């Protein structure tokens, strides 16, 4: 299996090279040169465990890793989860909640980043290399990346987060891991500023090469590969046979999680609908409704991990919407860079998008707590609301992207008191936080990287 850039101006790479490279040198994102059709595999996969299923799917994409080694990587990655099913389903009202928060940091990104951390360790050891990870986070990616890589002897991790714009617990999860290879940078700006600087630095190819930079954000193909697995696993647990179709509702900020579902459907999983839920930062909702993708002003909400106006994985979806025409894709991305917007009909039957504002998010949390005895985190609540709105008579699998205990302020606003705490979070202390504050300029971040590595 080889990997090509969405922009078509980078040589195709094998799996391990694509993982280490992260973002393609031409500024595009890596995708498989072709997607497999798993339709004839569904019957034999239905009763597999999570790790067995992960191996069956991943081995097709990672065929430059010996099978026994890949199995060991997968087993190590998911041994850190607190539920044997890894991503169990829980009933709540008419819906099923796909609980993606049983990993070390209680967020869905652990599913991908525990795998990616073990994968980096393996590749770097095989090649006797070191790597410096640069990540941007709106909240959960940072802590998940840190916990996935904190014990790696060959990796330094630099995580940019918007200063005072994550939840307090998200900040504490990131900034209380005081290990010598972990470096937290609190940026005086938005997540879009952090992500923009990360992409700017990756596009400076000489700097990237000199300092051995890599990515764990969802620009890295390994993230998306790991996320496709739980769509298949949930489908098998929620249905009785492979003739049934199933719909999913996905809280969406950076378009990675829902794009993994889109890929699963393209690979033969019988998905009826993917409901895309945004908060007030509804750039994706507007793009699907109007065909205009235009950055707006970031609005602060009770679902801060979705406070995003530039979705990094949108380019991958746009590539398929363009009929996999890299020339057309490049033209659209150049238009967006020049004008701050692009016009293109991205609608498809599979995806339907709706926004959920703060008032509705809080009401949904309150209602599900009172009526179903289930405490939703504010991001998950957006997806649940959209599922109930667009499919009121249908059982929908709603992706639960984080444990509610990560957002006590939002839960208190919704329910009048803090409920649904978690002992891992209760043990965190602001006194243990360590980070440096930086302005939102690319050169500032570069200087921090250089100085830190020189002193390491």
Secondary structure, 3 states (H helix, E strand, C coil): CEEEECCCCCCCEEHHHHHHHCECCCCCEEEECCCCCCHHHHHHHCCCCHHHHHHHHHHHHCCCCCHHHHHHHHHHHHCCCCCCCCCCEEEECCEEEEECCCCCCCECHHHHHHHHHHHHHHHHHHHCCCEEEEEEECCHHHHHHHHHHCCCCCEEEEEEEECCCCCHHHHHHHHCCCCCCEEEEEEECCHHHHHHHHHHHHHCHHHHHHCCEECCCCCCHHHHHHHHHHHHHHHHHHCCCCCCCEEEEEECCCCHHHHHHHHHHHCCCCEEEEEEEECCCCHHHHHHHHCEEECCCCCCCCCHHHCCCCCCCHHHHHHHHCCCCHHHHHHHHHHHHHHCEEECCCCCCCEEEEECCHHHHHHHHHHHHHHHCCCCCHHHHHHHHHHHHHCCCCCCEEEECECHHHHHHHHHHHHCCCCCCCHHHHCCCHHHCCCEEEECCHHHHHHHHHHHHHHC
